[in-house]
Amino acid sequence: MIGATHRFHGLGSLRFAYSKGKTVRGQKLALKYALNNRRQEFRAAVVVAKKVHKSAVVRNRIRRRVYAILGEHQTEITQPYDLIISVYSPDVATMSAEELAVIVKSLLGQAGVLSLEAKK
């Protein structure tokens, strides 16, 4: 899990990443990222729409799983990026943790968010 310093606070703070960010899209997830030089550390948000699953319990479980994976890789994100991971497949709720971690790490790698040591 990532701490409160690495989370967005309020809808207005997401606006910068949505307007200025670039997108990397995978099979089940998409990553919108923007370098934010006004901050010292990265911020991350996970967006799971009602379209993915009607149950809030399942959507929150998906969100927690993705945040846990980001927490494992937070030392590898050295620059102050604003990251928004959008989940658009209901399969994410039932896939294994290893498979989800591979997808998230590949998105971060494609975006160039991870440090050079982490990409090896």
C-alpha positions in Angstrom: 0.0 0.0 0.0 1.2 3.5 -0.6 1.1 6.3 1.9 -1.1 9.4 1.9 1.8 11.5 0.5 1.6 9.4 -2.7 -2.1 9.8 -3.2 -4.2 12.4 -4.9 -6.4 14.6 -2.8 -9.5 15.9 -4.5 -10.7 15.8 -8.0 -9.0 19.1 -8.9 -5.6 17.5 -8.4 -6.3 14.8 -11.0 -7.0 17.5 -13.6 -3.3 18.2 -14.4 -2.6 14.5 -15.1 -5.7 14.1 -17.2 -5.1 17.2 -19.3 -1.3 17.1 -19.7 -0.6 13.4 -19.4 0.3 10.7 -21.9 -1.4 7.3 -22.0 0.0 3.8 -22.2 -2.7 1.2 -22.7 -2.5 -2.5 -21.9 -5.0 -5.3 -22.3 -6.9 -4.7 -19.1 -5.4 -1.5 -17.7 -4.4 1.9 -18.9 -1.8 4.3 -17.3 -2.0 8.0 -17.7 1.2 9.7 -16.5 2.6 13.2 -16.4 5.8 14.6 -14.9 4.9 17.1 -12.3 7.9 19.3 -11.3 5.9 21.2 -8.7 6.1 18.1 -6.4 8.9 16.2 -4.8 7.3 12.7 -4.9 5.0 10.8 -7.2 1.3 10.6 -6.7 -0.9 7.7 -7.8 -4.7 7.1 -8.3 -6.5 4.0 -9.3 -9.8 4.5 -11.1 -12.3 1.6 -11.4 -15.6 2.5 -13.0 -19.0 1.0 -12.2 -18.9 -0.4 -15.7 -16.2 -2.8 -14.6 -18.2 -4.3 -11.7 -21.4 -3.1 -10.1 -20.3 -4.1 -6.6 -18.4 -1.5 -4.6 -16.8 -4.3 -2.6 -15.2 -5.8 -5.8 -14.2 -2.4 -7.2 -12.5 -1.5 -3.9 -10.7 -4.9 -3.8 -9.3 -4.2 -7.3 -8.2 -0.8 -6.2 -6.4 -2.2 -3.1 -4.7 -4.8 -5.2 -3.3 -2.3 -7.6 -2.3 0.1 -4.8 -0.4 -2.8 -3.2 1.5 -3.5 -6.4 2.4 0.2 -6.6 3.6 0.1 -3.0 6.0 -2.7 -3.9 7.5 -0.6 -6.7 7.4 2.9 -5.1 11.2 2.9 -4.4 11.7 2.4 -8.2 9.7 5.6 -9.1 12.3 8.3 -8.5 10.8 11.3 -10.3 7.6 13.2 -9.3 5.1 11.7 -11.7 1.4 11.9 -11.5 0.1 8.4 -12.3 -3.5 7.4 -12.9 -4.2 3.7 -13.5 -7.6 3.1 -15.1 -9.1 -0.4 -14.9 -11.4 -1.3 -17.7 -11.7 -5.1 -17.6 -13.7 -7.1 -15.0 -11.1 -9.9 -15.3 -8.7 -7.9 -13.0 -10.9 -8.9 -10.0 -10.2 -12.6 -10.5 -6.7 -12.7 -12.0 -3.7 -13.8 -10.0 -1.6 -11.3 -8.1 1.5 -12.3 -10.1 -0.2 -11.7 -13.4 -1.6 -8.3 -12.3 1.9 -7.3 -11.0 3.4 -8.1 -14.4 0.8 -6.0 -16.2 1.2 -3.0 -13.9 5.0 -3.2 -14.0 5.0 -3.4 -17.8 2.8 -0.3 -18.0 5.2 1.6 -15.7 8.1 0.4 -17.8 6.5 1.4 -21.1 5.8 4.8 -19.7 9.5 5.2 -18.6 8.3 5.9 -15.0 10.6 3.3 -13.4 14.2 4.1 -12.7 16.8 2.5 -15.0 17.9 0.0 -12.3 14.3 -1.3 -12.0 13.9 -1.9 -15.7 16.8 -4.5 -15.8 
